[in-house]
Amino acid sequence: MEDKNSRPFDTDHIVRTYFRLALPVVLSSVVTILYNLADTYFIADTGDPILVAGVSLCGPVFTVLMAFGNIFGQGGSSLISRLIGADDHSAVRRVSSFCFWIAILTGVVIAVPMLLLKRPILHLLGASPDTFVHSEQYYTILAFGAPVIIANFIHLNLLRCEGMALQSMIGTLIGSVVNVILDPIMITGLGWGAAGAAAATVIGYVLSDLFLLAVVLRKSRYFSVRPQEARVTGSQAGSIFSIGITAAITNIASSVCNILLNRQLVAYGDEKIAAMGIVMRVNMIALMMLVGFSFGGVPLFGYLSGAGDKKKRNELLRFCLLFLAGLSLTLTAVLFICAPGLIRLFIQDEGIIADGTVMLRYLTSGAVFAALVMLLTCVFQASGKALPALMLSLSRQGVIFAVVLLIAAKAAGYNGVIASQLIADIVSAGFAIGLYFAFVKREKPEKTE
């Protein structure tokens, strides 16, 4: 067993360790927010709502690529954090190499059907005759970039398991800064429009991947990228895929729900889709911070689970619940008040600003409920509890949202559509609480030993 000085985490000061891990993740999220907002700003700065709508329709495509990255990034990090807690370093090397190479292979395999089925996929996403050209340009470059996008999520997640959250953040920072620099050059300077925005994104991912790979090769004590070590046992593969697919389902379900939302909005005009596209990016200000503080604690939750320290894991959970509740309420208040000004930063169309203000206020009002669902999902993932994690992944931006959207759209029309996420967040939070108490009850016999 490792001595105190060689442990990757200081569990004697659990809150301080949590912030040391979570803050770089949050800073990475802030950087991601900035580059997404910059992306939206430079696209909207063209003054063409149809271009904005066309690029917005491809949001689910990126979400699907992120989902595949998270199968091996989050699935691998959940297993690796527990293996490090159990002091099994040989298994860590094999699992880390497996996740890296399988992610690249998956990206190559996915790119082929994406390109072959481009037209029907774009129609499924809701592309109209007006938006199709812009959507196709953005989509095509994302498809070619699938391997580097998916691979990026591996070492971003795995490095945090070794306590290198700062290096993970720098990897995100490099990709985002490159994207922001290239956006105005490629979108407006070269006149590439949607294709320029996608190219800037993919180039940013390439440079981020190279930096993260260099960190693993030069600084990691545990990880490997040697192909000959890329092998796992059946049980290890099962753990990676059960947790990873659960994490991916969250992204895929979110993508499907985004498609359903856009298809509901298209009946009210492309301007409504443009407004929602801007609102989704602005709402990331709150959402990505909450995601950062939720997922930032995953390596620590996993390490404590692997070490069998349920007392400190529960202490950490109580703190995170209180902290995230306070943070989400604060962010909701700020975005609610500043909604019109934030939308106006990106576009001067008064109709889109008015629509976007109402959409953003509805969307951000459910932040405290969304934070609860995200945190408990992370706890289940880190603990290797695939079933409850899967059930939560299919709730807030899955089955519950889809059902609420369809009912609300029929019952209240346009207002029901834009209020559907808030309603789904409230229902999902209640479901998450019920699952957590069921999980705790099953652990009680272990605590009495």
N, C-alpha and C positions, 0 to 999 in steps of 0.2 A: 504493500500500500504506500502511496506517495506521502511524504512528510508534508508538514504545513507549508514550508517554503516552496515546495515544488508543485503545489496545487495550482491549477489554472485560475481558480476563483477564491477570493477571500470570503468564506462563509461565516466568519466571525462578525463581520460588519455587512449584513445582508443588504440593507438599503443603499449603503454607499457603493457596494459592488453592483447592485442593480443599475444605479445611475451611471456608473462607469461603463457598463455595457450598453445601456439604452440611449444615452445622450449621443454617442456617435451615430447610432442608427437613426435617431431623430434628426440629427444634422444632415445625414444622408437623405432623409425624407424631405427636409427643407430644401436641399439642393435639387432634388427631383421635382419638387413643387416649382421652384424657380425656373428650371429648364422647361417644364411643361407649360408654365405661364408664358415664358418667352416664346416658345413654339407657337402657342395660341396667339400671342401678341403680334408676332411677325406675319402670321397667316391672316389674322383679322386686319392688320395694317394695310393689306392690299385693298381693303374696302369692298371685298366681294363676298357677300354672305353665302353664295353658292359654293365657293371654295372652302369656306369655314365648315359648311355642312358636309361637303364631300370628305374632308379630312376627318371630321368628327365621326362619320359613319364607320371609319376603319378602327375606331377605338377598341371594339371587341376583338379585332385581329391581334393587336398587341397583347390584350388581356389573355388570349388563348396561348400565345407564345410564352408569356410569363407563367401561365399555369403549368406548361410542360417543364419549364425551368424549375418551378417549385416542387415538382414531383421528386426530383433528385436533390435540389437545394435544401428544401425544408424537410423532406423525408430523410435525406442523408444526415442533416444536422441534428435532427431529433435522435437518430440512432447513435451518431458519433458523440454527442454530448453525454449520453448515458454510458457509452463505452469508455469515455475518458473518466467518468465518475467511477466506473468499475475497474479502472486501471488496465484496460486491455488495449495497449498501444498497437500491437500487431494488427488487430482487427481494424483499428482506425485507419491505418495506412491502406489496407485493402479496400475498405469501403470508400474512402475519399478518392482513390484512383478510379474505382468503378463508376462513381457518380460523375466524375469529370468526363470520362470517355463516352459513357452511355448518353450523356446530355448532348455532346457534339453529334453523335450518330443519330440521335432522335431528331435534331434540328435538320440534318440532311434529308432524312426520311420524310419529315413533315413538309419540307419545301416543295417536293415534287408534286403531291396532290394539290397543294395550295395554288401552284402555277397552272396545273392542268385544269382545275375546276374554278379558275378565277372568275369567269363571268357569272355562273350560277351562284357562287358564294357572295359576290357583290350584290346581286339582286336580292339574295336572302338577307343581307345586311340592311336593305332598304334603299339602295341607290336608285335614284330617279334618272330619267333621261338627262336632266340638267346637271346632276351631281356625279354621274357615272365616270366622266373623263378624269376628274380630280381624284375620285376614290380609287380608280384603277391605277393611276400613277403612284399614289402613296402605297397601295396594297402590294404592288409588284416588287418594289424595293424592299419592303418589310419581309416578303416571302424569301427573297434571295438572302436576306440577312438573318434568317431564322436560326442557323447554327450558332452564330456569335451572340445573338440575343439570349437564347436558351442557356448557353454555356455560362453567361455572365452571372446567373443566379446561383451557380454552384459555390464558387469561392467567396462570393459576397456573404453567403450564409455560413459556410464551413469555417472561415477565419474567425468568426465571432465565437465559435465553440472553443477555440484555443485562447480566447481572451484578446484577440487582435481586432477589436471592433474599430479602432482608429484606422487601421490599414484598410479595412473594408469600406469605411467612410471615404477615405481618400480615393479608392477605386471608383466609387460613385461620383465623387467630385470631379475627377478627371473626365469621365464620360460626359457629364452634364455641362462642364465648362466648354468642352470642345463643341458640344451640340449648340450651345448658346452663341458661340463665336461664329459657327458655320451657318446658322439659321439665316441671318440677314444677308449673308453673302450668297447663299444658294437659292433662297426663296425669292428675294427681290433683286439683288445685285446681278445674278446670272439669269434671273427670270424663269427659274425652274418650277416655281410654285409648289404644288403638293409634292412633286418628286424631290425637290430640294429639301423640304422639311424631313422627308423620310431618309434621304441620303445622309443628312447631318446626324440624324438619330443613329443610324447603323455605324457610321464612322466613329461616333462617340463610344459605342459599345465595343468596337474592335480595340480601341486604345485602352479602355477600362479593363478588358479581358487580359491584355498583355501585361498591364501593371499588376493585376491580381496574381497572375501566373508567376511573375517575377518574385512576388512576396512569398508565395508558397515554396518556390525553389530555394530561396535564400534564407528565409527566416523561420519557416515552420519546423517545429519539433516533431510533429505527429503525422502530417499529411504527405501524400505521394501523388504523383501524376505518371508514374512509370506504368506503361501498358501491361507489363508482366505481373504487376500486383493488382490489376483490375479484376478481382474475383471476389465473390461473396458466397456465403452459405445460403441454403434455401431459407432458413429462418431470418437471416439478415436481409435478404432480398424481400421477403415478406414484410418485414418491418419498414423498410424503405418505401415500398410501394403502398402499403396500407396507410401510412401516415402521409406520404407524399401525394398520393392520389387524392386523399382527403383535402390536403392543402390546394391541390390543383382544381378540385371540384369547386372550391370557393371562387377561384378565378374564372373557371369556365361557366359556372352558374351566373356569375356577375356579368360575363360577356353575353350569355343568352338573355338575361334580363334586360341588358342594355339594348339588345336587338329588339326585344318585345316592346320596350319603352319607345324606341325610335319608330317602330311600326305603328304604334298608337298615335304618336305625335305627327307622323307624316300626313295624316288626314287633315291636320290643321295648318299644313304648309311647311315648306323647307325652312322658313324663318324660325319656326318653333324648334326645329332640330338644331339650327345654328345657335339659338339661345341656350338650349340644353347643353350643347357641346362646350360653350364657354362656362356655363354654370358648373358642369362636372369638373372642369379644370380648377375653377376658383374654390370649389368645395374641397379640393385636395389640401388646401391650407389647413383645414381642420382634420380631414380624414387621414392624411399621411402622417401628421404628428401623432394621432391616436394609434395608428398602425405601428409607428416607430416605437412608442412606449410600450405597446403590447408585445410585439415580436422581439423587442430588445431584450426582454427577460427570458426568452425561450431557452437559450443555452444554460442559464442559471437554473431555471425550473427543471430542465432535463438532467443537469448535473446532480441536483439535489435528489431527484427521483432515482437516478442510477446509484447514488450513494445511500439510498434508503432513509434520507433525512426528511421525513414528512412534517416534523414540527416546524423546521425553518421554511419549508416550501409553503406551508399554510400561513406562516407569518408574512412571507413575501407576498402572497396572494392578497391578504387583507390590506396591506399597504398599497398595492397596485390598484385595488378596487377604489379606495378612497381618493388616491391621487388622480386616477383617470376620470373619476366622476367630477372632481373640481375643475380639471383641465378642460374637459369637454363642455361643461356649462359655460366656462369663460369664453371659449372659442365660439360657441353658439351665439352668445350675446354680441360679440364683436362682429361676426359675419352678418348677423341679423340687422344690426344698425348700419353697417357699412355697405350693404348689398348694392344699392344703386351706384355708388361711386366705384366699387370694384368692377362691376359690369362695364361701366363707362370707360374704364382704363383700356378696354380691348376693342370696343366698337362704339361708334357714335350714332348708330341707328336707334332712334328713340323707341320704336316698337320693340326691338330686341331687348333694349335696356329694361323696359317695363315688364316684359315677359320674364326676362332673366331674374329680375329682382324678386318676383313672386316665387319662381322656381327655387331660387337659392334659399329663401327663407323657409320654405317647406323642407327642403333637403337637409339643411343644417340643424333644424329643430330636433331631429332624432339622434344627434351625435352622442348623447349620454347613453342611450340604449344601444347604439352601435358599438360604443366602446366596451360595454359589458359583454356583448356577444363576442367581440374580437379577443378580449382577454381570456375568457373561459375557453374559447376555441384553442388558443395558444397553450393554455395549461394542459388540456387534453392531449394535444399533439406532442408536447414536450414529454409528457408522462407515458407516451406510447399507447394511449387509449384511443384507438382508431375509430371505434363505433360512435362514441359520443361526439368526437371531433367531426366525423362525417355527418352526423345528424345536424350539428350546428352549421356546418358548411353549406348544407342544403336548406337552411332556414332563411336568414336575413336577405341574402341575394340569391335565392333559389326558389324552392317550392312555395314558401310563404309569400315572397314578393310577387311571384307569378300569379298566384291565386288572388292576392289582394289587388294587383293591377287590373286583372280582368274584371273583378267584381266592381272595383271603384270606377273603372272606365264606363261600365254599363250604368252604374247607379248615378254618377255625377259628371259624366262626360270629361271634358278637358281638365276641370278642377280635380276630379278623381284621379286622373292620370298623374298629375304633378304632386298629389298628396300621397300617392301609393307607397313611396319609400318610407315616409314617416310612420305610416300605419304598420308597415311590415317590420320596422325597427322595434316598435313597441311590443308587437306580438312575439317577435323573436327573442327579445330580452326576457320575457316571461318564460319562454320555452327553455332558454339557457339556464336560468335559475333552477328550474325543475330538474334539468339534467345534472347540474352540479350537486344538488342535494342527494340525488340518487347515487352519484359517484362517491360522495363522502360516506354515505351509509354503508356501502360495500367495503370501504376501507376501515371501518370501525373495528372489526375483529382483529385486524393486523396491529392496530394501535394499542390493544390491550395486552399484547404479548409481552 
